[in-house]
Amino acid sequence: MAEVRVTGLDDPSFGPVVVNCSGLGSRQLANDRDLRPIRGQHVIITNPGITDFFSEDTGTSLDPAAAEAILRRCTAAVPVMAGRT
């Protein structure tokens, strides 16, 4: 497989959504000094219309119990997320 070097996020061939998982390189890649790297697992649900984003460092383990805990905390913060999968 050929190496692809990404130097910016404005390439239209990426598609409508870009998930930037470049860690410490995120600041340079997105040209945004306010970015901060985090680690942890993502929990994907259907979106009930939320337009804001928040994050927390959940460590490096992929754990179903951790995913459930993440969903509980998110639902406590934004109750409309209850029951989303």
Distance bins in CASP14 RR format, pairs under 12 A and 6 or more apart:
PFRMAT RR
TARGET T0000
AUTHOR 0000-0000-0000
RMODE 2
METHOD distances of the structure
MODEL  1
4 11 0 0 0 0 0 1 0 0 0 0 0
4 13 0 0 0 0 0 1 0 0 0 0 0
4 14 0 0 0 0 0 1 0 0 0 0 0
5 11 0 0 0 0 0 1 0 0 0 0 0
5 22 0 0 0 0 0 1 0 0 0 0 0
5 29 0 0 0 0 0 1 0 0 0 0 0
6 13 0 0 0 0 0 1 0 0 0 0 0
6 14 0 0 0 0 1 0 0 0 0 0 0
6 18 0 0 0 0 1 0 0 0 0 0 0
6 19 0 0 0 0 0 1 0 0 0 0 0
6 20 0 0 0 0 1 0 0 0 0 0 0
6 21 0 0 0 0 0 1 0 0 0 0 0
6 22 1 0 0 1 0 0 0 0 0 0 0
6 25 0 0 0 0 0 1 0 0 0 0 0
6 26 0 0 0 0 0 1 0 0 0 0 0
6 28 0 0 0 0 0 1 0 0 0 0 0
6 29 1 0 0 1 0 0 0 0 0 0 0
6 30 0 0 0 0 0 1 0 0 0 0 0
7 22 0 0 0 0 0 1 0 0 0 0 0
7 25 0 0 0 0 0 1 0 0 0 0 0
7 28 0 0 0 0 1 0 0 0 0 0 0
7 29 1 0 0 1 0 0 0 0 0 0 0
7 30 0 0 0 0 0 1 0 0 0 0 0
7 31 0 0 0 0 0 1 0 0 0 0 0
8 14 0 0 0 0 1 0 0 0 0 0 0
8 18 0 0 0 0 1 0 0 0 0 0 0
8 20 0 0 0 0 1 0 0 0 0 0 0
8 22 0 0 0 0 0 1 0 0 0 0 0
8 25 0 0 0 0 0 1 0 0 0 0 0
8 26 0 0 0 0 0 1 0 0 0 0 0
8 27 0 0 0 0 0 1 0 0 0 0 0
8 28 0 0 0 0 1 0 0 0 0 0 0
8 29 1 0 1 0 0 0 0 0 0 0 0
8 30 1 0 0 1 0 0 0 0 0 0 0
8 31 1 0 0 1 0 0 0 0 0 0 0
8 32 0 0 0 0 0 1 0 0 0 0 0
9 15 0 0 0 0 0 1 0 0 0 0 0
9 17 0 0 0 0 0 1 0 0 0 0 0
9 18 1 0 1 0 0 0 0 0 0 0 0
9 19 0 0 0 0 0 1 0 0 0 0 0
9 20 1 0 0 1 0 0 0 0 0 0 0
9 22 0 0 0 0 1 0 0 0 0 0 0
9 25 0 0 0 0 0 1 0 0 0 0 0
9 26 0 0 0 0 1 0 0 0 0 0 0
9 28 0 0 0 0 0 1 0 0 0 0 0
9 29 1 0 0 1 0 0 0 0 0 0 0
9 30 1 0 1 0 0 0 0 0 0 0 0
9 31 0 0 0 0 1 0 0 0 0 0 0
9 32 0 0 0 0 1 0 0 0 0 0 0
9 35 0 0 0 0 0 1 0 0 0 0 0
10 18 0 0 0 0 1 0 0 0 0 0 0
10 29 0 0 0 0 0 1 0 0 0 0 0
10 30 0 0 0 0 1 0 0 0 0 0 0
10 31 0 0 0 0 1 0 0 0 0 0 0
11 18 0 0 0 0 1 0 0 0 0 0 0
11 29 0 0 0 0 0 1 0 0 0 0 0
12 18 0 0 0 0 0 1 0 0 0 0 0
14 20 0 0 0 0 0 1 0 0 0 0 0
14 29 0 0 0 0 0 1 0 0 0 0 0
17 44 0 0 0 0 0 1 0 0 0 0 0
17 47 0 0 0 0 0 1 0 0 0 0 0
18 26 0 0 0 0 0 1 0 0 0 0 0
18 29 0 0 0 0 1 0 0 0 0 0 0
18 30 0 0 0 0 1 0 0 0 0 0 0
19 26 0 0 0 0 0 1 0 0 0 0 0
19 30 0 0 0 0 0 1 0 0 0 0 0
19 42 0 0 0 0 1 0 0 0 0 0 0
19 44 0 0 0 0 0 1 0 0 0 0 0
19 53 0 0 0 0 0 1 0 0 0 0 0
20 26 1 0 1 0 0 0 0 0 0 0 0
20 27 0 0 0 0 0 1 0 0 0 0 0
20 28 0 0 0 0 0 1 0 0 0 0 0
20 29 1 0 0 1 0 0 0 0 0 0 0
20 30 1 0 0 1 0 0 0 0 0 0 0
20 31 0 0 0 0 0 1 0 0 0 0 0
20 32 0 0 0 0 1 0 0 0 0 0 0
20 35 0 0 0 0 1 0 0 0 0 0 0
20 36 0 0 0 0 0 1 0 0 0 0 0
20 37 0 0 0 0 1 0 0 0 0 0 0
20 38 0 0 0 0 0 1 0 0 0 0 0
21 29 0 0 0 0 0 1 0 0 0 0 0
21 30 0 0 0 0 0 1 0 0 0 0 0
21 35 0 0 0 0 0 1 0 0 0 0 0
21 37 0 0 0 0 1 0 0 0 0 0 0
21 38 0 0 0 0 0 1 0 0 0 0 0
21 39 0 0 0 0 0 1 0 0 0 0 0
21 40 0 0 0 0 0 1 0 0 0 0 0
21 41 0 0 0 0 0 1 0 0 0 0 0
21 42 0 0 0 0 1 0 0 0 0 0 0
22 28 0 0 0 0 1 0 0 0 0 0 0
22 29 1 0 1 0 0 0 0 0 0 0 0
22 30 0 0 0 0 1 0 0 0 0 0 0
22 32 0 0 0 0 0 1 0 0 0 0 0
22 35 0 0 0 0 1 0 0 0 0 0 0
22 37 0 0 0 0 1 0 0 0 0 0 0
23 29 0 0 0 0 1 0 0 0 0 0 0
23 30 0 0 0 0 0 1 0 0 0 0 0
23 35 0 0 0 0 1 0 0 0 0 0 0
23 36 0 0 0 0 1 0 0 0 0 0 0
23 37 1 1 0 0 0 0 0 0 0 0 0
23 38 0 0 0 0 1 0 0 0 0 0 0
23 39 0 0 0 0 1 0 0 0 0 0 0
23 40 0 0 0 0 0 1 0 0 0 0 0
24 30 0 0 0 0 0 1 0 0 0 0 0
24 35 0 0 0 0 1 0 0 0 0 0 0
24 36 0 0 0 0 1 0 0 0 0 0 0
24 37 1 0 1 0 0 0 0 0 0 0 0
24 38 0 0 0 0 0 1 0 0 0 0 0
24 39 0 0 0 0 0 1 0 0 0 0 0
25 31 0 0 0 0 0 1 0 0 0 0 0
25 32 0 0 0 0 0 1 0 0 0 0 0
25 33 0 0 0 0 0 1 0 0 0 0 0
25 35 0 0 0 0 1 0 0 0 0 0 0
25 36 0 0 0 0 0 1 0 0 0 0 0
25 37 1 0 0 1 0 0 0 0 0 0 0
26 32 1 0 0 1 0 0 0 0 0 0 0
26 33 0 0 0 0 0 1 0 0 0 0 0
26 34 0 0 0 0 0 1 0 0 0 0 0
26 35 1 0 1 0 0 0 0 0 0 0 0
26 36 0 0 0 0 1 0 0 0 0 0 0
26 37 1 0 0 1 0 0 0 0 0 0 0
26 38 0 0 0 0 1 0 0 0 0 0 0
27 33 1 0 1 0 0 0 0 0 0 0 0
27 34 0 0 0 0 1 0 0 0 0 0 0
27 35 1 0 1 0 0 0 0 0 0 0 0
27 36 0 0 0 0 1 0 0 0 0 0 0
27 37 0 0 0 0 1 0 0 0 0 0 0
28 35 0 0 0 0 1 0 0 0 0 0 0
28 37 0 0 0 0 0 1 0 0 0 0 0
29 35 0 0 0 0 1 0 0 0 0 0 0
29 37 0 0 0 0 0 1 0 0 0 0 0
30 36 0 0 0 0 0 1 0 0 0 0 0
30 37 0 0 0 0 0 1 0 0 0 0 0
35 55 0 0 0 0 0 1 0 0 0 0 0
36 55 0 0 0 0 1 0 0 0 0 0 0
36 56 0 0 0 0 0 1 0 0 0 0 0
36 57 0 0 0 0 1 0 0 0 0 0 0
37 55 0 0 0 0 0 1 0 0 0 0 0
37 57 0 0 0 0 1 0 0 0 0 0 0
38 53 0 0 0 0 0 1 0 0 0 0 0
38 54 0 0 0 0 0 1 0 0 0 0 0
38 55 1 0 1 0 0 0 0 0 0 0 0
38 56 1 0 0 1 0 0 0 0 0 0 0
38 57 1 0 1 0 0 0 0 0 0 0 0
38 58 0 0 0 0 1 0 0 0 0 0 0
38 59 0 0 0 0 1 0 0 0 0 0 0
38 60 0 0 0 0 0 1 0 0 0 0 0
39 55 0 0 0 0 0 1 0 0 0 0 0
39 56 0 0 0 0 0 1 0 0 0 0 0
39 57 1 0 1 0 0 0 0 0 0 0 0
39 58 1 0 0 1 0 0 0 0 0 0 0
39 59 1 0 1 0 0 0 0 0 0 0 0
39 60 1 0 1 0 0 0 0 0 0 0 0
39 61 0 0 0 0 0 1 0 0 0 0 0
39 62 0 0 0 0 0 1 0 0 0 0 0
40 55 0 0 0 0 1 0 0 0 0 0 0
40 56 0 0 0 0 1 0 0 0 0 0 0
40 57 1 0 0 1 0 0 0 0 0 0 0
40 58 1 0 1 0 0 0 0 0 0 0 0
40 59 1 0 1 0 0 0 0 0 0 0 0
40 60 1 0 0 1 0 0 0 0 0 0 0
40 61 0 0 0 0 1 0 0 0 0 0 0
40 62 0 0 0 0 1 0 0 0 0 0 0
40 63 0 0 0 0 0 1 0 0 0 0 0
40 66 0 0 0 0 1 0 0 0 0 0 0
40 67 0 0 0 0 0 1 0 0 0 0 0
40 70 0 0 0 0 1 0 0 0 0 0 0
41 55 0 0 0 0 0 1 0 0 0 0 0
41 56 0 0 0 0 0 1 0 0 0 0 0
41 57 0 0 0 0 0 1 0 0 0 0 0
41 58 1 0 1 0 0 0 0 0 0 0 0
41 59 1 0 0 1 0 0 0 0 0 0 0
41 60 0 0 0 0 1 0 0 0 0 0 0
41 61 1 0 0 1 0 0 0 0 0 0 0
41 62 1 0 1 0 0 0 0 0 0 0 0
41 63 1 0 0 1 0 0 0 0 0 0 0
41 64 0 0 0 0 1 0 0 0 0 0 0
41 65 0 0 0 0 0 1 0 0 0 0 0
41 66 1 0 0 1 0 0 0 0 0 0 0
41 67 1 0 0 1 0 0 0 0 0 0 0
41 68 0 0 0 0 0 1 0 0 0 0 0
41 69 0 0 0 0 0 1 0 0 0 0 0
41 70 1 0 0 1 0 0 0 0 0 0 0
41 71 0 0 0 0 0 1 0 0 0 0 0
42 53 0 0 0 0 0 1 0 0 0 0 0
42 55 0 0 0 0 1 0 0 0 0 0 0
42 56 0 0 0 0 0 1 0 0 0 0 0
42 58 0 0 0 0 1 0 0 0 0 0 0
42 62 0 0 0 0 1 0 0 0 0 0 0
42 66 0 0 0 0 0 1 0 0 0 0 0
42 67 0 0 0 0 1 0 0 0 0 0 0
42 70 0 0 0 0 1 0 0 0 0 0 0
42 71 0 0 0 0 0 1 0 0 0 0 0
42 74 0 0 0 0 0 1 0 0 0 0 0
43 55 0 0 0 0 0 1 0 0 0 0 0
43 56 0 0 0 0 0 1 0 0 0 0 0
43 58 0 0 0 0 1 0 0 0 0 0 0
43 62 0 0 0 0 0 1 0 0 0 0 0
43 63 0 0 0 0 0 1 0 0 0 0 0
43 64 0 0 0 0 0 1 0 0 0 0 0
43 66 0 0 0 0 1 0 0 0 0 0 0
43 67 1 0 1 0 0 0 0 0 0 0 0
43 68 0 0 0 0 1 0 0 0 0 0 0
43 69 0 0 0 0 1 0 0 0 0 0 0
43 70 1 0 1 0 0 0 0 0 0 0 0
43 71 1 0 1 0 0 0 0 0 0 0 0
43 72 0 0 0 0 0 1 0 0 0 0 0
43 73 0 0 0 0 0 1 0 0 0 0 0
43 74 1 0 0 1 0 0 0 0 0 0 0
43 75 0 0 0 0 0 1 0 0 0 0 0
43 81 0 0 0 0 0 1 0 0 0 0 0
43 84 0 0 0 0 1 0 0 0 0 0 0
43 85 0 0 0 0 1 0 0 0 0 0 0
44 67 0 0 0 0 1 0 0 0 0 0 0
44 70 0 0 0 0 0 1 0 0 0 0 0
44 71 0 0 0 0 0 1 0 0 0 0 0
44 74 0 0 0 0 0 1 0 0 0 0 0
44 84 0 0 0 0 1 0 0 0 0 0 0
44 85 0 0 0 0 1 0 0 0 0 0 0
45 67 0 0 0 0 0 1 0 0 0 0 0
45 70 0 0 0 0 0 1 0 0 0 0 0
45 71 1 0 0 1 0 0 0 0 0 0 0
45 74 0 0 0 0 1 0 0 0 0 0 0
45 75 0 0 0 0 1 0 0 0 0 0 0
45 78 0 0 0 0 0 1 0 0 0 0 0
45 80 0 0 0 0 0 1 0 0 0 0 0
45 81 1 0 0 1 0 0 0 0 0 0 0
45 82 0 0 0 0 0 1 0 0 0 0 0
45 83 0 0 0 0 1 0 0 0 0 0 0
45 84 1 1 0 0 0 0 0 0 0 0 0
45 85 1 0 0 1 0 0 0 0 0 0 0
46 80 0 0 0 0 0 1 0 0 0 0 0
46 81 0 0 0 0 1 0 0 0 0 0 0
46 82 0 0 0 0 0 1 0 0 0 0 0
46 83 0 0 0 0 1 0 0 0 0 0 0
46 84 1 0 1 0 0 0 0 0 0 0 0
46 85 1 0 0 1 0 0 0 0 0 0 0
47 53 0 0 0 0 0 1 0 0 0 0 0
47 74 0 0 0 0 0 1 0 0 0 0 0
47 78 0 0 0 0 0 1 0 0 0 0 0
47 80 0 0 0 0 0 1 0 0 0 0 0
47 81 0 0 0 0 1 0 0 0 0 0 0
47 84 1 0 0 1 0 0 0 0 0 0 0
47 85 0 0 0 0 0 1 0 0 0 0 0
48 74 0 0 0 0 0 1 0 0 0 0 0
48 75 0 0 0 0 0 1 0 0 0 0 0
48 78 0 0 0 0 1 0 0 0 0 0 0
48 79 0 0 0 0 1 0 0 0 0 0 0
48 80 1 0 1 0 0 0 0 0 0 0 0
48 81 1 0 0 1 0 0 0 0 0 0 0
48 82 0 0 0 0 1 0 0 0 0 0 0
48 83 0 0 0 0 1 0 0 0 0 0 0
48 84 1 0 0 1 0 0 0 0 0 0 0
48 85 0 0 0 0 0 1 0 0 0 0 0
49 78 0 0 0 0 1 0 0 0 0 0 0
49 80 1 0 0 1 0 0 0 0 0 0 0
49 81 0 0 0 0 1 0 0 0 0 0 0
49 84 0 0 0 0 0 1 0 0 0 0 0
50 74 0 0 0 0 1 0 0 0 0 0 0
50 75 0 0 0 0 0 1 0 0 0 0 0
50 77 0 0 0 0 0 1 0 0 0 0 0
50 78 1 0 0 1 0 0 0 0 0 0 0
50 79 0 0 0 0 0 1 0 0 0 0 0
50 80 1 0 0 1 0 0 0 0 0 0 0
50 81 1 0 0 1 0 0 0 0 0 0 0
50 84 0 0 0 0 1 0 0 0 0 0 0
51 78 0 0 0 0 0 1 0 0 0 0 0
52 74 0 0 0 0 0 1 0 0 0 0 0
52 77 0 0 0 0 1 0 0 0 0 0 0
52 78 0 0 0 0 1 0 0 0 0 0 0
52 80 0 0 0 0 0 1 0 0 0 0 0
52 81 0 0 0 0 0 1 0 0 0 0 0
53 74 0 0 0 0 0 1 0 0 0 0 0
53 77 0 0 0 0 0 1 0 0 0 0 0
53 78 0 0 0 0 0 1 0 0 0 0 0
54 70 0 0 0 0 0 1 0 0 0 0 0
54 73 0 0 0 0 1 0 0 0 0 0 0
54 74 0 0 0 0 1 0 0 0 0 0 0
54 76 0 0 0 0 0 1 0 0 0 0 0
54 77 1 0 0 1 0 0 0 0 0 0 0
54 78 0 0 0 0 1 0 0 0 0 0 0
54 81 0 0 0 0 0 1 0 0 0 0 0
55 70 0 0 0 0 0 1 0 0 0 0 0
55 73 0 0 0 0 0 1 0 0 0 0 0
55 74 0 0 0 0 0 1 0 0 0 0 0
55 77 0 0 0 0 0 1 0 0 0 0 0
56 66 0 0 0 0 0 1 0 0 0 0 0
56 69 0 0 0 0 0 1 0 0 0 0 0
56 70 1 0 0 1 0 0 0 0 0 0 0
56 73 1 0 0 1 0 0 0 0 0 0 0
56 74 0 0 0 0 1 0 0 0 0 0 0
56 77 0 0 0 0 0 1 0 0 0 0 0
57 66 0 0 0 0 0 1 0 0 0 0 0
57 70 0 0 0 0 0 1 0 0 0 0 0
58 65 0 0 0 0 0 1 0 0 0 0 0
58 66 1 0 1 0 0 0 0 0 0 0 0
58 67 0 0 0 0 1 0 0 0 0 0 0
58 68 0 0 0 0 0 1 0 0 0 0 0
58 69 0 0 0 0 1 0 0 0 0 0 0
58 70 1 0 0 1 0 0 0 0 0 0 0
58 71 0 0 0 0 0 1 0 0 0 0 0
58 73 0 0 0 0 1 0 0 0 0 0 0
58 74 0 0 0 0 0 1 0 0 0 0 0
59 66 0 0 0 0 1 0 0 0 0 0 0
59 69 0 0 0 0 0 1 0 0 0 0 0
59 70 0 0 0 0 0 1 0 0 0 0 0
60 66 0 0 0 0 0 1 0 0 0 0 0
61 67 0 0 0 0 0 1 0 0 0 0 0
61 69 0 0 0 0 0 1 0 0 0 0 0
62 70 0 0 0 0 0 1 0 0 0 0 0
63 69 0 0 0 0 1 0 0 0 0 0 0
63 70 0 0 0 0 1 0 0 0 0 0 0
64 70 0 0 0 0 0 1 0 0 0 0 0
64 71 0 0 0 0 0 1 0 0 0 0 0
65 71 0 0 0 0 0 1 0 0 0 0 0
65 72 0 0 0 0 0 1 0 0 0 0 0
66 72 0 0 0 0 0 1 0 0 0 0 0
66 73 0 0 0 0 0 1 0 0 0 0 0
67 73 0 0 0 0 0 1 0 0 0 0 0
67 74 0 0 0 0 0 1 0 0 0 0 0
67 85 0 0 0 0 0 1 0 0 0 0 0
68 74 0 0 0 0 0 1 0 0 0 0 0
68 75 0 0 0 0 0 1 0 0 0 0 0
68 83 0 0 0 0 0 1 0 0 0 0 0
68 85 0 0 0 0 0 1 0 0 0 0 0
69 75 0 0 0 0 0 1 0 0 0 0 0
69 76 0 0 0 0 0 1 0 0 0 0 0
70 76 0 0 0 0 0 1 0 0 0 0 0
70 77 0 0 0 0 0 1 0 0 0 0 0
70 81 0 0 0 0 0 1 0 0 0 0 0
71 77 0 0 0 0 0 1 0 0 0 0 0
71 78 0 0 0 0 0 1 0 0 0 0 0
71 81 1 0 0 1 0 0 0 0 0 0 0
71 82 0 0 0 0 1 0 0 0 0 0 0
71 83 0 0 0 0 1 0 0 0 0 0 0
71 84 0 0 0 0 1 0 0 0 0 0 0
71 85 0 0 0 0 1 0 0 0 0 0 0
72 78 0 0 0 0 0 1 0 0 0 0 0
72 79 0 0 0 0 0 1 0 0 0 0 0
72 81 0 0 0 0 0 1 0 0 0 0 0
72 82 0 0 0 0 1 0 0 0 0 0 0
72 83 0 0 0 0 0 1 0 0 0 0 0
73 79 0 0 0 0 0 1 0 0 0 0 0
73 81 0 0 0 0 0 1 0 0 0 0 0
74 80 0 0 0 0 0 1 0 0 0 0 0
74 81 1 0 1 0 0 0 0 0 0 0 0
74 82 0 0 0 0 1 0 0 0 0 0 0
74 83 0 0 0 0 0 1 0 0 0 0 0
74 84 0 0 0 0 1 0 0 0 0 0 0
75 81 1 0 1 0 0 0 0 0 0 0 0
75 82 1 0 1 0 0 0 0 0 0 0 0
75 83 1 0 0 1 0 0 0 0 0 0 0
75 84 0 0 0 0 1 0 0 0 0 0 0
75 85 0 0 0 0 0 1 0 0 0 0 0
76 82 0 0 0 0 1 0 0 0 0 0 0
78 84 0 0 0 0 1 0 0 0 0 0 0
END
